[in-house]
Amino acid sequence: MQRDARQLTARLKSDDWAVRWDAAIMLGGLADRDAIGLLLTCLNDPLYLVRLESARALEKLGWTPGDALTRVNYLAAKRDWGEMGKLGATAIAPLVTLLGDGDEGVKRGARETLTGFGEAAVSALVTALDSADREIRRNAAGILGDIGDRRAVDRLTVALSDSDNIVRLNAAVSLGKIKDKRAIGPLVRYLQDRNSSQDDAMWALKQFGSAAVEALVPLLKDTKARYLALETLGKIGDRLAIGHLKAAIDPDDERFNRVVRRVIESIESGFQYIPDD
């Protein structure tokens, strides 16, 4: 075993994923409990196939994980998300780490499991928005909206200024799902950001209905932002906006006035406003 272990250890450090995968399979074939230590290191391999073979080999050897982190890595390698959910709060922190995993299936399973934990996972996910790993931030921002806990609102509004566009987009959508009025002002500012996903900002503001109308009306006087405000008001479709839109008619800008009239017509008719290309 010692000579085999030395050879396999070297192969497990290879940059070639196929070599590492083959080494994991060979370790599983040794059927020797002395291989457990090496197999445990494989549970953290960048390649999912190596992790899977290692988990299978550990299972054949009758090994059972001791600490929570190892148990989570083992279950993630098997993609046994049902058992993962039974671990309770001890699984939350390791699952958050898996949000940055290189395997899409693992990330998806971690997202779904954390969402299932609900409010118990909120604190860890809010903290994850400060992660240096943008994949973790992206996923955390999205999960918080699916959970819908208002404790996340303040930190999600900060995430609207994240350096990563997808984090910003996910934060905007999540704020729309949570529908806490504290988010309206930050979402209106995000709407005006040239680096924002304006469609998602509009969708989020639409979820607030008339409450968002009041925040958008002042933009009708801003020549740089008023067309964005018009489109958003049209998509919200709340009749509260009609009086404000009529008051915004500009005698010096017929193009703007045409758009105003189209938005009013769409709101009065109940049809979704569709802007011209």
DRENDO-1510 file (C-alpha; in Angstrom, 1 decimal, always signed):
<recs>
REC; n; res; u; v; w
REC; 1; MET; +0.0; +0.0; +0.0 .
REC; 2; GLN; +2.8; +2.4; +0.9 .
REC; 3; ARG; +4.4; +2.4; -2.6 .
REC; 4; ASP; +0.9; +2.6; -4.2 .
REC; 5; ALA; +0.0; +5.4; -2.0 .
REC; 6; ARG; +3.1; +7.4; -2.8 .
REC; 7; GLN; +2.5; +6.9; -6.5 .
REC; 8; LEU; -1.2; +7.9; -6.3 .
REC; 9; THR; -0.4; +10.9; -4.1 .
REC; 10; ALA; +1.8; +12.2; -6.9 .
REC; 11; ARG; -0.9; +11.6; -9.5 .
REC; 12; LEU; -3.5; +13.3; -7.3 .
REC; 13; LYS; -1.4; +16.5; -7.6 .
REC; 14; SER; -1.3; +16.4; -11.4 .
REC; 15; ASP; -2.6; +19.4; -13.3 .
REC; 16; ASP; -4.2; +16.9; -15.7 .
REC; 17; TRP; -7.8; +16.2; -14.5 .
REC; 18; ALA; -7.8; +12.9; -16.2 .
REC; 19; VAL; -4.8; +11.7; -14.3 .
REC; 20; ARG; -6.3; +12.8; -11.0 .
REC; 21; TRP; -9.6; +11.1; -11.9 .
REC; 22; ASP; -7.8; +7.9; -12.8 .
REC; 23; ALA; -5.9; +8.1; -9.5 .
REC; 24; ALA; -9.1; +8.4; -7.5 .
REC; 25; ILE; -10.6; +5.4; -9.3 .
REC; 26; MET; -7.4; +3.4; -8.5 .
REC; 27; LEU; -7.6; +4.5; -4.8 .
REC; 28; GLY; -11.2; +3.1; -4.7 .
REC; 29; GLY; -10.0; -0.2; -6.1 .
REC; 30; LEU; -7.4; -0.7; -3.4 .
REC; 31; ALA; -10.2; -1.6; -0.9 .
REC; 32; ASP; -7.8; -0.7; +1.9 .
REC; 33; ARG; -8.8; +1.6; +4.8 .
REC; 34; ASP; -5.3; +3.0; +4.8 .
REC; 35; ALA; -6.4; +4.9; +1.6 .
REC; 36; ILE; -9.0; +6.9; +3.5 .
REC; 37; GLY; -6.7; +9.8; +4.2 .
REC; 38; LEU; -5.9; +10.2; +0.5 .
REC; 39; LEU; -9.5; +9.8; -0.5 .
REC; 40; LEU; -10.6; +12.6; +1.9 .
REC; 41; THR; -8.2; +15.0; +0.2 .
REC; 42; CYS; -9.9; +14.1; -3.1 .
REC; 43; LEU; -13.3; +15.4; -1.7 .
REC; 44; ASN; -11.9; +18.9; -2.3 .
REC; 45; ASP; -10.7; +18.3; -5.8 .
REC; 46; PRO; -11.6; +21.1; -8.3 .
REC; 47; LEU; -13.1; +18.4; -10.6 .
REC; 48; TYR; -16.4; +17.0; -9.6 .
REC; 49; LEU; -15.7; +13.5; -11.1 .
REC; 50; VAL; -12.7; +13.1; -8.8 .
REC; 51; ARG; -14.8; +14.0; -5.8 .
REC; 52; LEU; -17.6; +11.6; -6.9 .
REC; 53; GLU; -15.2; +8.6; -7.3 .
REC; 54; SER; -13.6; +9.4; -3.9 .
REC; 55; ALA; -17.0; +9.5; -2.2 .
REC; 56; ARG; -18.0; +6.2; -3.8 .
REC; 57; ALA; -14.7; +4.6; -2.6 .
REC; 58; LEU; -15.2; +5.9; +0.9 .
REC; 59; GLU; -18.7; +4.5; +1.0 .
REC; 60; LYS; -17.3; +1.1; -0.1 .
REC; 61; LEU; -14.8; +1.2; +2.7 .
REC; 62; GLY; -17.5; +1.8; +5.3 .
REC; 63; TRP; -16.2; +5.2; +6.2 .
REC; 64; THR; -18.4; +7.7; +7.9 .
REC; 65; PRO; -17.6; +11.4; +8.2 .
REC; 66; GLY; -16.9; +12.9; +11.6 .
REC; 67; ASP; -17.1; +16.7; +11.4 .
REC; 68; ALA; -19.7; +18.8; +9.7 .
REC; 69; LEU; -17.4; +20.2; +7.0 .
REC; 70; THR; -16.3; +16.8; +5.9 .
REC; 71; ARG; -19.8; +15.5; +6.0 .
REC; 72; VAL; -21.0; +18.3; +3.8 .
REC; 73; ASN; -18.2; +17.8; +1.3 .
REC; 74; TYR; -18.9; +14.1; +1.2 .
REC; 75; LEU; -22.7; +14.6; +0.6 .
REC; 76; ALA; -22.0; +17.3; -2.0 .
REC; 77; ALA; -19.7; +14.9; -3.8 .
REC; 78; LYS; -22.6; +12.4; -3.9 .
REC; 79; ARG; -25.0; +15.2; -4.6 .
REC; 80; ASP; -27.1; +13.8; -1.8 .
REC; 81; TRP; -29.0; +17.1; -1.1 .
REC; 82; GLY; -31.8; +15.3; +0.8 .
REC; 83; GLU; -29.4; +14.1; +3.5 .
REC; 84; MET; -27.7; +17.5; +3.4 .
REC; 85; GLY; -30.9; +19.2; +4.4 .
REC; 86; LYS; -31.2; +16.9; +7.4 .
REC; 87; LEU; -27.9; +18.3; +8.8 .
REC; 88; GLY; -29.5; +21.5; +9.9 .
REC; 89; ALA; -27.6; +24.7; +10.8 .
REC; 90; THR; -24.2; +22.9; +10.9 .
REC; 91; ALA; -24.4; +22.6; +7.1 .
REC; 92; ILE; -25.1; +26.3; +6.4 .
REC; 93; ALA; -21.5; +27.7; +6.5 .
REC; 94; PRO; -20.0; +24.9; +4.4 .
REC; 95; LEU; -22.9; +25.1; +1.9 .
REC; 96; VAL; -22.2; +28.9; +1.5 .
REC; 97; THR; -18.7; +28.0; +0.5 .
REC; 98; LEU; -20.0; +25.6; -2.1 .
REC; 99; LEU; -21.8; +28.5; -3.8 .
REC; 100; GLY; -18.4; +29.2; -5.3 .
REC; 101; ASP; -17.8; +25.7; -6.5 .
REC; 102; GLY; -16.6; +25.1; -10.0 .
REC; 103; ASP; -19.3; +22.5; -10.7 .
REC; 104; GLU; -22.7; +23.9; -11.7 .
REC; 105; GLY; -24.5; +20.9; -10.3 .
REC; 106; VAL; -22.9; +21.4; -6.9 .
REC; 107; LYS; -23.7; +25.1; -6.9 .
REC; 108; ARG; -27.3; +24.4; -7.9 .
REC; 109; GLY; -27.7; +21.9; -5.1 .
REC; 110; ALA; -26.1; +24.2; -2.6 .
REC; 111; ARG; -28.5; +27.0; -3.7 .
REC; 112; GLU; -31.6; +24.9; -3.4 .
REC; 113; THR; -30.6; +23.5; +0.0 .
REC; 114; LEU; -29.8; +26.9; +1.4 .
REC; 115; THR; -33.1; +28.2; +0.1 .
REC; 116; GLY; -34.8; +25.3; +1.9 .
REC; 117; PHE; -33.1; +26.4; +5.2 .
REC; 118; GLY; -35.0; +29.7; +4.9 .
REC; 119; GLU; -34.5; +32.3; +7.6 .
REC; 120; ALA; -31.9; +30.1; +9.3 .
REC; 121; ALA; -29.5; +30.8; +6.4 .
REC; 122; VAL; -30.1; +34.5; +6.1 .
REC; 123; SER; -27.3; +35.7; +8.4 .
REC; 124; ALA; -24.7; +33.6; +6.7 .
REC; 125; LEU; -25.9; +34.6; +3.2 .
REC; 126; VAL; -25.8; +38.3; +4.2 .
REC; 127; THR; -22.3; +37.9; +5.4 .
REC; 128; ALA; -21.5; +36.1; +2.1 .
REC; 129; LEU; -22.2; +39.3; +0.2 .
REC; 130; ASP; -18.8; +40.5; +1.5 .
REC; 131; SER; -17.0; +37.4; +0.1 .
REC; 132; ALA; -14.0; +38.0; -2.2 .
REC; 133; ASP; -15.5; +35.2; -4.5 .
REC; 134; ARG; -17.9; +36.8; -6.9 .
REC; 135; GLU; -19.7; +33.5; -7.5 .
REC; 136; ILE; -20.5; +33.3; -3.8 .
REC; 137; ARG; -21.8; +36.9; -3.8 .
REC; 138; ARG; -23.8; +36.3; -7.0 .
REC; 139; ASN; -25.5; +33.2; -5.6 .
REC; 140; ALA; -26.0; +34.7; -2.1 .
REC; 141; ALA; -27.7; +37.8; -3.6 .
REC; 142; GLY; -30.2; +35.6; -5.5 .
REC; 143; ILE; -31.0; +33.2; -2.7 .
REC; 144; LEU; -31.8; +36.0; -0.3 .
REC; 145; GLY; -34.6; +37.0; -2.7 .
REC; 146; ASP; -35.9; +33.5; -2.9 .
REC; 147; ILE; -36.0; +33.3; +0.9 .
REC; 148; GLY; -37.7; +36.7; +1.1 .
REC; 149; ASP; -36.5; +37.8; +4.6 .
REC; 150; ARG; -36.5; +41.5; +5.2 .
REC; 151; ARG; -33.4; +41.4; +7.3 .
REC; 152; ALA; -31.4; +41.1; +4.1 .
REC; 153; VAL; -32.7; +44.4; +2.6 .
REC; 154; ASP; -30.1; +46.8; +3.9 .
REC; 155; ARG; -27.2; +44.7; +2.7 .
REC; 156; LEU; -28.9; +44.0; -0.6 .
REC; 157; THR; -29.2; +47.7; -1.3 .
REC; 158; VAL; -25.5; +48.0; -0.7 .
REC; 159; ALA; -25.0; +45.2; -3.2 .
REC; 160; LEU; -26.6; +47.3; -5.9 .
REC; 161; SER; -23.2; +49.0; -6.0 .
REC; 162; ASP; -21.1; +45.8; -6.2 .
REC; 163; SER; -18.2; +45.7; -8.6 .
REC; 164; ASP; -19.8; +42.7; -10.3 .
REC; 165; ASN; -22.8; +43.3; -12.7 .
REC; 166; ILE; -24.5; +40.0; -11.9 .
REC; 167; VAL; -24.3; +40.6; -8.2 .
REC; 168; ARG; -26.0; +44.0; -8.8 .
REC; 169; LEU; -28.6; +42.4; -11.0 .
REC; 170; ASN; -29.4; +39.6; -8.6 .
REC; 171; ALA; -29.6; +42.1; -5.7 .
REC; 172; ALA; -32.1; +44.2; -7.6 .
REC; 173; VAL; -34.3; +41.2; -8.5 .
REC; 174; SER; -34.2; +40.0; -4.9 .
REC; 175; LEU; -35.2; +43.4; -3.5 .
REC; 176; GLY; -38.2; +43.3; -5.9 .
REC; 177; LYS; -39.1; +39.9; -4.5 .
REC; 178; ILE; -38.9; +41.0; -0.9 .
REC; 179; LYS; -40.9; +44.2; -1.5 .
REC; 180; ASP; -39.7; +46.2; +1.4 .
REC; 181; LYS; -40.2; +49.9; +0.8 .
REC; 182; ARG; -36.8; +50.8; +2.1 .
REC; 183; ALA; -35.5; +49.4; -1.2 .
REC; 184; ILE; -37.4; +51.8; -3.5 .
REC; 185; GLY; -35.0; +54.8; -3.3 .
REC; 186; PRO; -31.9; +52.6; -3.9 .
REC; 187; LEU; -33.6; +50.9; -6.8 .
REC; 188; VAL; -34.5; +54.2; -8.4 .
REC; 189; ARG; -30.9; +55.3; -8.1 .
REC; 190; TYR; -29.8; +51.9; -9.5 .
REC; 191; LEU; -32.2; +52.4; -12.5 .
REC; 192; GLN; -30.3; +55.5; -13.4 .
REC; 193; ASP; -26.9; +53.8; -13.2 .
REC; 194; ARG; -25.5; +53.3; -16.7 .
REC; 195; ASN; -23.9; +50.1; -15.5 .
REC; 196; SER; -27.2; +48.7; -14.2 .
REC; 197; SER; -29.5; +46.1; -15.7 .
REC; 198; GLN; -32.3; +48.6; -16.3 .
REC; 199; ASP; -34.9; +45.9; -17.3 .
REC; 200; ASP; -34.4; +44.2; -14.0 .
REC; 201; ALA; -34.5; +47.5; -12.1 .
REC; 202; MET; -37.8; +48.2; -13.8 .
REC; 203; TRP; -39.1; +44.8; -12.9 .
REC; 204; ALA; -38.1; +45.2; -9.3 .
REC; 205; LEU; -39.8; +48.7; -9.0 .
REC; 206; LYS; -42.9; +47.3; -10.7 .
REC; 207; GLN; -43.4; +45.0; -7.7 .
REC; 208; PHE; -43.9; +48.0; -5.5 .
REC; 209; GLY; -46.8; +49.4; -7.5 .
REC; 210; SER; -48.0; +52.9; -6.4 .
REC; 211; ALA; -45.3; +53.2; -3.8 .
REC; 212; ALA; -42.7; +53.3; -6.6 .
REC; 213; VAL; -44.7; +55.8; -8.6 .
REC; 214; GLU; -44.2; +58.5; -6.0 .
REC; 215; ALA; -40.4; +57.9; -6.1 .
REC; 216; LEU; -40.3; +58.0; -9.9 .
REC; 217; VAL; -42.3; +61.2; -10.5 .
REC; 218; PRO; -39.5; +63.6; -9.7 .
REC; 219; LEU; -37.4; +62.1; -12.5 .
REC; 220; LEU; -39.9; +63.3; -15.0 .
REC; 221; LYS; -38.3; +66.8; -14.6 .
REC; 222; ASP; -34.8; +65.4; -15.1 .
REC; 223; THR; -33.9; +65.6; -18.8 .
REC; 224; LYS; -31.3; +62.8; -18.3 .
REC; 225; ALA; -33.6; +60.4; -16.5 .
REC; 226; ARG; -37.2; +61.1; -17.6 .
REC; 227; TYR; -37.4; +58.6; -20.4 .
REC; 228; LEU; -36.3; +55.9; -18.0 .
REC; 229; ALA; -39.0; +57.1; -15.6 .
REC; 230; LEU; -41.6; +57.1; -18.3 .
REC; 231; GLU; -40.8; +53.6; -19.3 .
REC; 232; THR; -40.8; +52.4; -15.7 .
REC; 233; LEU; -44.1; +54.1; -15.0 .
REC; 234; GLY; -45.6; +52.5; -18.1 .
REC; 235; LYS; -44.5; +49.1; -17.0 .
REC; 236; ILE; -45.8; +49.6; -13.5 .
REC; 237; GLY; -49.1; +50.6; -15.0 .
REC; 238; ASP; -50.6; +52.2; -11.9 .
REC; 239; ARG; -53.3; +54.8; -12.5 .
REC; 240; LEU; -51.8; +57.0; -9.8 .
REC; 241; ALA; -49.2; +58.0; -12.3 .
REC; 242; ILE; -51.7; +59.5; -14.9 .
REC; 243; GLY; -52.1; +62.9; -13.2 .
REC; 244; HIS; -48.4; +63.2; -12.7 .
REC; 245; LEU; -47.8; +62.3; -16.3 .
REC; 246; LYS; -50.2; +64.9; -17.6 .
REC; 247; ALA; -48.5; +67.5; -15.4 .
REC; 248; ALA; -45.2; +66.6; -16.9 .
REC; 249; ILE; -46.1; +67.7; -20.5 .
REC; 250; ASP; -43.3; +69.8; -21.8 .
REC; 251; PRO; -44.3; +72.6; -24.3 .
REC; 252; ASP; -40.8; +72.6; -25.6 .
REC; 253; ASP; -40.4; +68.9; -26.2 .
REC; 254; GLU; -42.9; +67.2; -28.5 .
REC; 255; ARG; -41.0; +64.0; -28.7 .
REC; 256; PHE; -41.2; +63.6; -24.9 .
REC; 257; ASN; -44.9; +64.5; -25.0 .
REC; 258; ARG; -45.6; +61.8; -27.5 .
REC; 259; VAL; -44.1; +59.2; -25.2 .
REC; 260; VAL; -46.0; +60.6; -22.2 .
REC; 261; ARG; -49.3; +60.2; -24.2 .
REC; 262; ARG; -48.4; +56.7; -25.1 .
REC; 263; VAL; -47.7; +55.8; -21.5 .
REC; 264; ILE; -51.0; +57.3; -20.4 .
REC; 265; GLU; -52.9; +55.4; -23.1 .
REC; 266; SER; -51.3; +52.1; -22.0 .
REC; 267; ILE; -52.1; +52.7; -18.4 .
REC; 268; GLU; -55.7; +53.7; -19.2 .
REC; 269; SER; -56.2; +50.7; -21.5 .
REC; 270; GLY; -54.6; +48.2; -19.0 .
REC; 271; PHE; -52.2; +47.0; -21.6 .
REC; 272; GLN; -48.4; +46.6; -20.9 .
REC; 273; TYR; -46.5; +49.6; -22.1 .
REC; 274; ILE; -43.9; +48.6; -24.9 .
REC; 275; PRO; -41.4; +51.4; -25.7 .
REC; 276; ASP; -40.4; +52.1; -29.3 .
REC; 277; ASP; -37.0; +50.7; -30.3 .
</recs>
